[in-house]
Amino acid sequence: MNYAGYGKIRHQLVPINAADTESGVKTTYYRYDKEATFQIYTEPFAPHSLPRNSNLTIEAFADDNLGNRSSPIVGAITNARIY
């Protein structure tokens, strides 16, 4: 699973890509801004606008069709760019 995205934060959609060449990906989950629960990822999403000099953390993981769970990945967004 990998995080893909780079661009200005305003109106920027954040895509998350998961791949499993053996059994296939069943479900991908994500959360941002340290939400309590992970949401099911269905399409690129636009996080809220960030105040100047702030950061946002995006966490994601995926389950495959055999019930295995990937290790979580973390992506950081600043008020100017997605890294």
Buried (B, 14 or more C-beta within 10 A) or exposed (E): BEBEBEEEBEEBEBEBBBEBEEEEBBBBBBBBEEEEEBEEBEEEBEBEEBEEEEEBEBBBBBBBEEEEEBEBBEBEBEBEEBE
